[in-house]
Amino acid sequence: MYVSPILKDQAGLVHGYSDVGDGNMDLRFGHHETVLESRRAFLGKLGLSLEDCAQQRGMEDKIHVVTHSDLGAGMTTLGTSIEANAFITNQKGVGLFLCIADCLPVIIYDPAKRVVALLHAARESTKRHLATKVVEHLTTEFECEPRDLLVAFGPAVRAESYVFDEGIYKLVGKDWEPYLHEVSPGKIQVDYVAYNYDQLLAAGVPADHIHDPGIDTGSDPNYFSHVQSVKTGRPEARIAAAVALR
């Protein structure tokens, strides 16, 4: 399990990103009971249970404020996750849970207001400026100050492993140009991690409040990855991110 150094010493906050040693976290792959056992063990390291958490299911730039009434959603039964790409809560004991293939999991925490967010920064949600919208939501709905926010990036596919042909230009807008790097004729690296970083800076989060571990799920065997599965035939499986106020 990976724990971000920017959050690990924050009192009243638990978080972690699973790795291969924690097992597959996605109910879509493998044996159902085995996944539940892996989830229980991973969450147990954080002092959480399945019943303490809610799982999100990617829905572009939708933001959902999670309360105790949401707990259990998606945690034991496939197809019951909450449709959102970002969770926010200010309630103690409410665990936010996200499965990850290669997309960037981002935890945003305000230690002053005691509010935490977990967002799924995929290519589409990055295109829709989800990170910016989450900061704006924290500011308007929870009276957070961007300068107070602490941001922890998790393991994600890096540009070196995220390579497309020229068709990528049709999938993204002109604002992506600084994050598209042609490395050989017809081969373009996509650096959406850097794009999310810059969105957070533009939203007012200080650079020294953002920590990126630089872990590349596309090449690191310690993490499950769709990119690795495509390249090597490794069975599909997913890691997870989880966070909760205590």
C-alpha atoms as a printed R data frame, in Angstrom:
    type eleno elety resid chain resno       x       y       z
1   ATOM     1    CA   MET     A     1   0.000   0.000   0.000
2   ATOM     2    CA   TYR     A     2   1.231   3.454  -0.926
3   ATOM     3    CA   VAL     A     3   0.627   6.356   1.468
4   ATOM     4    CA   SER     A     4   1.275   9.928   0.340
5   ATOM     5    CA   PRO     A     5   3.827  11.807   2.466
6   ATOM     6    CA   ILE     A     6   1.807  15.025   2.184
7   ATOM     7    CA   LEU     A     7  -1.144  13.427   4.013
8   ATOM     8    CA   LYS     A     8   0.322  10.681   6.180
9   ATOM     9    CA   ASP     A     9   0.814  12.886   9.245
10  ATOM    10    CA   GLN     A    10  -2.545  14.658   9.051
11  ATOM    11    CA   ALA     A    11  -4.414  13.951  12.273
12  ATOM    12    CA   GLY     A    12  -7.899  12.567  11.799
13  ATOM    13    CA   LEU     A    13  -7.335  11.471   8.197
14  ATOM    14    CA   VAL     A    14  -6.638   7.973   6.866
15  ATOM    15    CA   HIS     A    15  -5.847   7.167   3.249
16  ATOM    16    CA   GLY     A    16  -4.035   4.717   1.031
17  ATOM    17    CA   TYR     A    17  -3.541   3.434  -2.499
18  ATOM    18    CA   SER     A    18  -3.452  -0.334  -2.869
19  ATOM    19    CA   ASP     A    19  -0.845  -2.282  -4.823
20  ATOM    20    CA   VAL     A    20  -0.555  -5.762  -6.320
21  ATOM    21    CA   GLY     A    21   0.209  -7.231  -2.904
22  ATOM    22    CA   ASP     A    22  -3.199  -6.066  -1.703
23  ATOM    23    CA   GLY     A    23  -4.947  -8.004  -4.468
24  ATOM    24    CA   ASN     A    24  -7.486  -7.088  -7.134
25  ATOM    25    CA   MET     A    25  -9.998  -4.485  -5.913
26  ATOM    26    CA   ASP     A    26 -12.511  -4.545  -8.777
27  ATOM    27    CA   LEU     A    27 -15.625  -6.732  -8.637
28  ATOM    28    CA   ARG     A    28 -15.652  -6.949 -12.446
29  ATOM    29    CA   PHE     A    29 -12.564  -9.155 -12.441
30  ATOM    30    CA   GLY     A    30 -11.819 -12.428 -10.688
31  ATOM    31    CA   HIS     A    31 -13.838 -14.304  -8.095
32  ATOM    32    CA   HIS     A    32 -16.366 -12.185  -6.213
33  ATOM    33    CA   GLU     A    33 -15.514 -13.423  -2.725
34  ATOM    34    CA   THR     A    34 -11.786 -13.094  -3.378
35  ATOM    35    CA   VAL     A    35 -12.252  -9.432  -4.312
36  ATOM    36    CA   LEU     A    36 -14.310  -8.810  -1.186
37  ATOM    37    CA   GLU     A    37 -11.600 -10.425   0.935
38  ATOM    38    CA   SER     A    38  -8.972  -8.213  -0.712
39  ATOM    39    CA   ARG     A    39 -11.079  -5.120  -0.138
40  ATOM    40    CA   ARG     A    40 -11.657  -6.003   3.501
41  ATOM    41    CA   ALA     A    41  -7.946  -6.546   4.119
42  ATOM    42    CA   PHE     A    42  -6.910  -3.333   2.356
43  ATOM    43    CA   LEU     A    43  -9.521  -1.216   4.120
44  ATOM    44    CA   GLY     A    44  -8.679  -2.910   7.399
45  ATOM    45    CA   LYS     A    45  -5.179  -1.408   7.196
46  ATOM    46    CA   LEU     A    46  -6.913   1.981   7.323
47  ATOM    47    CA   GLY     A    47  -9.262   1.043  10.120
48  ATOM    48    CA   LEU     A    48 -12.200   0.922   7.703
49  ATOM    49    CA   SER     A    49 -14.701  -1.732   6.645
50  ATOM    50    CA   LEU     A    50 -16.775  -2.297   3.523
51  ATOM    51    CA   GLU     A    51 -19.761  -0.870   5.361
52  ATOM    52    CA   ASP     A    52 -17.830   2.345   6.091
53  ATOM    53    CA   CYS     A    53 -17.268   3.179   2.419
54  ATOM    54    CA   ALA     A    54 -18.982   4.156  -0.815
55  ATOM    55    CA   GLN     A    55 -17.577   3.521  -4.277
56  ATOM    56    CA   GLN     A    56 -17.774   5.895  -7.202
57  ATOM    57    CA   ARG     A    57 -18.350   4.934 -10.828
58  ATOM    58    CA   GLY     A    58 -16.907   7.217 -13.508
59  ATOM    59    CA   MET     A    59 -19.365   9.860 -14.704
60  ATOM    60    CA   GLU     A    60 -17.336  12.532 -16.542
61  ATOM    61    CA   ASP     A    61 -17.306  15.652 -14.329
62  ATOM    62    CA   LYS     A    62 -20.103  14.829 -11.882
63  ATOM    63    CA   ILE     A    63 -19.414  15.653  -8.227
64  ATOM    64    CA   HIS     A    64 -21.258  13.881  -5.399
65  ATOM    65    CA   VAL     A    65 -21.226  14.906  -1.741
66  ATOM    66    CA   VAL     A    66 -21.115  11.649   0.221
67  ATOM    67    CA   THR     A    67 -22.951  11.221   3.526
68  ATOM    68    CA   HIS     A    68 -23.578   8.321   5.879
69  ATOM    69    CA   SER     A    69 -26.698   7.462   3.880
70  ATOM    70    CA   ASP     A    70 -24.480   6.513   0.914
71  ATOM    71    CA   LEU     A    71 -22.338   4.012   2.795
72  ATOM    72    CA   GLY     A    72 -22.131   0.542   1.298
73  ATOM    73    CA   ALA     A    73 -22.856   1.692  -2.258
74  ATOM    74    CA   GLY     A    74 -20.817  -0.371  -4.696
75  ATOM    75    CA   MET     A    75 -18.789  -2.081  -1.989
76  ATOM    76    CA   THR     A    76 -20.206  -5.621  -2.136
77  ATOM    77    CA   THR     A    77 -22.453  -5.727  -5.194
78  ATOM    78    CA   LEU     A    78 -21.506  -4.969  -8.789
79  ATOM    79    CA   GLY     A    79 -23.548  -2.231 -10.431
80  ATOM    80    CA   THR     A    80 -24.486  -0.367  -7.258
81  ATOM    81    CA   SER     A    81 -21.732   2.274  -7.231
82  ATOM    82    CA   ILE     A    82 -22.597   5.980  -7.181
83  ATOM    83    CA   GLU     A    83 -22.307   7.610 -10.599
84  ATOM    84    CA   ALA     A    84 -19.753  10.355 -10.131
85  ATOM    85    CA   ASN     A    85 -16.116  11.059 -10.891
86  ATOM    86    CA   ALA     A    86 -15.543  13.006  -7.694
87  ATOM    87    CA   PHE     A    87 -16.601  12.422  -4.100
88  ATOM    88    CA   ILE     A    88 -16.536  15.016  -1.328
89  ATOM    89    CA   THR     A    89 -17.346  14.586   2.354
90  ATOM    90    CA   ASN     A    90 -16.983  16.468   5.615
91  ATOM    91    CA   GLN     A    91 -18.498  13.690   7.707
92  ATOM    92    CA   LYS     A    92 -16.361  11.554   9.981
93  ATOM    93    CA   GLY     A    93 -16.381   7.829   9.309
94  ATOM    94    CA   VAL     A    94 -17.417   8.179   5.664
95  ATOM    95    CA   GLY     A    95 -14.940   6.318   3.460
96  ATOM    96    CA   LEU     A    96 -14.473   7.309  -0.178
97  ATOM    97    CA   PHE     A    97 -13.426   4.439  -2.453
98  ATOM    98    CA   LEU     A    98 -12.266   4.358  -6.071
99  ATOM    99    CA   CYS     A    99 -10.961   1.587  -8.354
100 ATOM   100    CA   ILE     A   100  -8.220   2.580 -10.791
101 ATOM   101    CA   ALA     A   101  -6.976   1.126 -14.073
102 ATOM   102    CA   ASP     A   102  -4.411   3.789 -15.015
103 ATOM   103    CA   CYS     A   103  -6.270   7.050 -14.439
104 ATOM   104    CA   LEU     A   104  -5.025   9.520 -11.860
105 ATOM   105    CA   PRO     A   105  -6.584   9.235  -8.384
106 ATOM   106    CA   VAL     A   106  -6.421  12.559  -6.556
107 ATOM   107    CA   ILE     A   107  -7.110  13.201  -2.886
108 ATOM   108    CA   ILE     A   108  -7.727  16.833  -1.907
109 ATOM   109    CA   TYR     A   109  -7.840  17.641   1.797
110 ATOM   110    CA   ASP     A   110  -8.538  20.868   3.661
111 ATOM   111    CA   PRO     A   111  -7.172  20.477   7.214
112 ATOM   112    CA   ALA     A   112  -8.698  23.824   8.215
113 ATOM   113    CA   LYS     A   113 -12.278  23.015   7.180
114 ATOM   114    CA   ARG     A   114 -11.923  19.237   7.615
115 ATOM   115    CA   VAL     A   115 -13.223  18.385   4.160
116 ATOM   116    CA   VAL     A   116 -11.818  15.709   1.847
117 ATOM   117    CA   ALA     A   117 -12.350  14.889  -1.826
118 ATOM   118    CA   LEU     A   118 -11.409  11.892  -3.955
119 ATOM   119    CA   LEU     A   119 -11.497  12.327  -7.699
120 ATOM   120    CA   HIS     A   120 -10.997  10.102 -10.704
121 ATOM   121    CA   ALA     A   121  -8.959  12.165 -13.163
122 ATOM   122    CA   ALA     A   122  -9.475  10.201 -16.371
123 ATOM   123    CA   ARG     A   123  -8.795  11.643 -19.809
124 ATOM   124    CA   GLU     A   124 -12.424  12.700 -20.284
125 ATOM   125    CA   SER     A   125 -12.815  14.220 -16.817
126 ATOM   126    CA   THR     A   126  -9.474  15.994 -17.268
127 ATOM   127    CA   LYS     A   127 -10.786  17.388 -20.541
128 ATOM   128    CA   ARG     A   128 -13.785  18.721 -18.592
129 ATOM   129    CA   HIS     A   129 -11.508  20.277 -15.931
130 ATOM   130    CA   LEU     A   130 -12.802  18.121 -13.093
131 ATOM   131    CA   ALA     A   131  -9.928  19.091 -10.780
132 ATOM   132    CA   THR     A   132 -10.764  22.765 -11.257
133 ATOM   133    CA   LYS     A   133 -14.455  22.126 -10.612
134 ATOM   134    CA   VAL     A   134 -13.748  20.207  -7.407
135 ATOM   135    CA   VAL     A   135 -11.656  23.099  -6.047
136 ATOM   136    CA   GLU     A   136 -14.436  25.509  -7.005
137 ATOM   137    CA   HIS     A   137 -17.011  23.286  -5.275
138 ATOM   138    CA   LEU     A   138 -14.906  23.114  -2.129
139 ATOM   139    CA   THR     A   139 -14.600  26.895  -2.200
140 ATOM   140    CA   THR     A   140 -18.256  27.737  -2.787
141 ATOM   141    CA   GLU     A   141 -19.984  24.955  -0.829
142 ATOM   142    CA   PHE     A   142 -17.544  24.336   2.030
143 ATOM   143    CA   GLU     A   143 -15.847  27.763   2.296
144 ATOM   144    CA   CYS     A   144 -12.406  26.273   1.663
145 ATOM   145    CA   GLU     A   145  -9.461  28.424   0.611
146 ATOM   146    CA   PRO     A   146  -7.440  26.961  -2.291
147 ATOM   147    CA   ARG     A   147  -4.226  27.992  -0.543
148 ATOM   148    CA   ASP     A   148  -5.116  25.671   2.364
149 ATOM   149    CA   LEU     A   149  -5.695  22.561   0.254
150 ATOM   150    CA   LEU     A   150  -3.304  19.595   0.334
151 ATOM   151    CA   VAL     A   151  -3.294  17.421  -2.793
152 ATOM   152    CA   ALA     A   152  -2.009  13.863  -3.068
153 ATOM   153    CA   PHE     A   153  -1.647  12.267  -6.499
154 ATOM   154    CA   GLY     A   154  -1.675   8.488  -6.555
155 ATOM   155    CA   PRO     A   155  -0.170   5.920  -8.927
156 ATOM   156    CA   ALA     A   156  -1.179   6.583 -12.553
157 ATOM   157    CA   VAL     A   157  -0.025   5.953 -16.094
158 ATOM   158    CA   ARG     A   158   2.677   8.411 -17.107
159 ATOM   159    CA   ALA     A   159   3.270   9.975 -20.493
160 ATOM   160    CA   GLU     A   160   6.083   7.532 -21.255
161 ATOM   161    CA   SER     A   161   3.610   4.651 -21.096
162 ATOM   162    CA   TYR     A   162   0.555   6.455 -22.468
163 ATOM   163    CA   VAL     A   163   1.237   6.624 -26.209
164 ATOM   164    CA   PHE     A   164  -1.325   7.111 -28.983
165 ATOM   165    CA   ASP     A   165  -1.324   7.572 -32.723
166 ATOM   166    CA   GLU     A   166  -2.330  10.841 -34.366
167 ATOM   167    CA   GLY     A   167  -6.002  10.048 -33.773
168 ATOM   168    CA   ILE     A   168  -5.547  11.420 -30.244
169 ATOM   169    CA   TYR     A   169  -5.809  14.943 -31.659
170 ATOM   170    CA   LYS     A   170  -9.450  14.265 -32.547
171 ATOM   171    CA   LEU     A   171 -10.232  13.165 -28.978
172 ATOM   172    CA   VAL     A   172  -8.873  16.223 -27.157
173 ATOM   173    CA   GLY     A   173  -9.022  19.978 -27.634
174 ATOM   174    CA   LYS     A   174  -6.375  22.572 -28.412
175 ATOM   175    CA   ASP     A   175  -5.841  23.218 -24.707
176 ATOM   176    CA   TRP     A   176  -4.176  19.792 -24.571
177 ATOM   177    CA   GLU     A   177  -1.346  20.780 -26.913
178 ATOM   178    CA   PRO     A   178   1.192  21.462 -24.112
179 ATOM   179    CA   TYR     A   179   0.547  17.923 -22.826
180 ATOM   180    CA   LEU     A   180   0.903  16.051 -26.132
181 ATOM   181    CA   HIS     A   181   4.482  15.143 -27.050
182 ATOM   182    CA   GLU     A   182   5.415  13.543 -30.361
183 ATOM   183    CA   VAL     A   183   8.197  11.082 -29.613
184 ATOM   184    CA   SER     A   184   8.415   9.542 -33.089
185 ATOM   185    CA   PRO     A   185   6.460   9.926 -36.318
186 ATOM   186    CA   GLY     A   186   2.801   9.203 -35.534
187 ATOM   187    CA   LYS     A   187   3.468   8.400 -31.864
188 ATOM   188    CA   ILE     A   188   2.231  10.907 -29.271
189 ATOM   189    CA   GLN     A   189   2.668  10.753 -25.507
190 ATOM   190    CA   VAL     A   190  -0.262  12.089 -23.481
191 ATOM   191    CA   ASP     A   191   0.642  13.707 -20.165
192 ATOM   192    CA   TYR     A   192  -2.707  14.165 -18.457
193 ATOM   193    CA   VAL     A   193  -1.051  14.018 -15.027
194 ATOM   194    CA   ALA     A   194   0.733  17.287 -15.830
195 ATOM   195    CA   TYR     A   195  -2.525  18.750 -17.118
196 ATOM   196    CA   ASN     A   196  -4.259  18.035 -13.805
197 ATOM   197    CA   TYR     A   197  -1.310  19.494 -11.917
198 ATOM   198    CA   ASP     A   198  -1.553  22.708 -13.922
199 ATOM   199    CA   GLN     A   199  -5.331  22.880 -13.434
200 ATOM   200    CA   LEU     A   200  -4.825  22.760  -9.673
201 ATOM   201    CA   LEU     A   201  -2.160  25.466  -9.801
202 ATOM   202    CA   ALA     A   202  -4.474  27.663 -11.869
203 ATOM   203    CA   ALA     A   203  -7.230  27.071  -9.294
204 ATOM   204    CA   GLY     A   204  -4.997  28.559  -6.593
205 ATOM   205    CA   VAL     A   205  -3.462  25.482  -4.952
206 ATOM   206    CA   PRO     A   206   0.202  26.203  -4.065
207 ATOM   207    CA   ALA     A   207   2.774  24.060  -5.864
208 ATOM   208    CA   ASP     A   208   4.300  22.893  -2.584
209 ATOM   209    CA   HIS     A   209   0.856  21.640  -1.507
210 ATOM   210    CA   ILE     A   210   0.713  19.132  -4.383
211 ATOM   211    CA   HIS     A   211   2.605  15.853  -4.125
212 ATOM   212    CA   ASP     A   212   3.107  13.565  -7.115
213 ATOM   213    CA   PRO     A   213   4.912  10.267  -6.409
214 ATOM   214    CA   GLY     A   214   5.685   9.731 -10.098
215 ATOM   215    CA   ILE     A   215   4.587   6.079  -9.950
216 ATOM   216    CA   ASP     A   216   3.882   4.816 -13.478
217 ATOM   217    CA   THR     A   217   1.184   2.133 -13.479
218 ATOM   218    CA   GLY     A   218   1.921   1.545 -17.161
219 ATOM   219    CA   SER     A   219   5.329   0.038 -16.354
220 ATOM   220    CA   ASP     A   220   5.558  -0.666 -12.612
221 ATOM   221    CA   PRO     A   221   4.782  -4.357 -11.902
222 ATOM   222    CA   ASN     A   222   3.733  -3.467  -8.361
223 ATOM   223    CA   TYR     A   223   0.480  -2.012  -9.714
224 ATOM   224    CA   PHE     A   224  -2.361  -3.430 -11.774
225 ATOM   225    CA   SER     A   225  -2.854  -1.596 -15.053
226 ATOM   226    CA   HIS     A   226  -4.989  -1.831 -18.165
227 ATOM   227    CA   VAL     A   227  -2.035  -0.532 -20.174
228 ATOM   228    CA   GLN     A   228   0.157  -3.344 -18.824
229 ATOM   229    CA   SER     A   229  -2.582  -5.892 -19.538
230 ATOM   230    CA   VAL     A   230  -2.784  -4.789 -23.171
231 ATOM   231    CA   LYS     A   231   1.002  -4.885 -23.564
232 ATOM   232    CA   THR     A   232   1.740  -8.142 -21.754
233 ATOM   233    CA   GLY     A   233  -1.497 -10.126 -21.565
234 ATOM   234    CA   ARG     A   234  -1.504  -9.812 -17.780
235 ATOM   235    CA   PRO     A   235  -5.036 -10.530 -16.474
236 ATOM   236    CA   GLU     A   236  -7.136  -7.429 -15.892
237 ATOM   237    CA   ALA     A   237  -7.331  -6.241 -12.296
238 ATOM   238    CA   ARG     A   238  -7.508  -2.909 -10.501
239 ATOM   239    CA   ILE     A   239  -5.923  -1.085  -7.590
240 ATOM   240    CA   ALA     A   240  -7.929   1.213  -5.324
241 ATOM   241    CA   ALA     A   241  -7.718   4.527  -3.518
242 ATOM   242    CA   ALA     A   242  -9.494   5.113  -0.228
243 ATOM   243    CA   VAL     A   243  -9.721   8.036   2.186
244 ATOM   244    CA   ALA     A   244 -11.788   8.945   5.251
245 ATOM   245    CA   LEU     A   245 -12.025  11.485   8.034
246 ATOM   246    CA   ARG     A   246 -11.737   9.981  11.520
